[in-house]
């Protein structure tokens, strides 16, 4: 699984998550032993949706962007 480098929009609600991931490489010793890489920060948001016939909007496509190991400044720490 590869993460595409995307610009994070400033006009959307962004959700941040701290996650571990597998790289998908067949010869990765870390993934083959059940461990994952990370944890790393990722940003999630929805693209524009389309209008529904009955009013309102359908939710757009979920997008994600890799942030890195450092917590984003606008991410709020959950207690």
Secondary structure, DSSP 8 states (H G I E B T S, - for coil): ---------SSS--EEEEEEE----TT-HHHHTT--EEEEEEEEEE----B-TTSSB----EEEEEEESS--TT-----
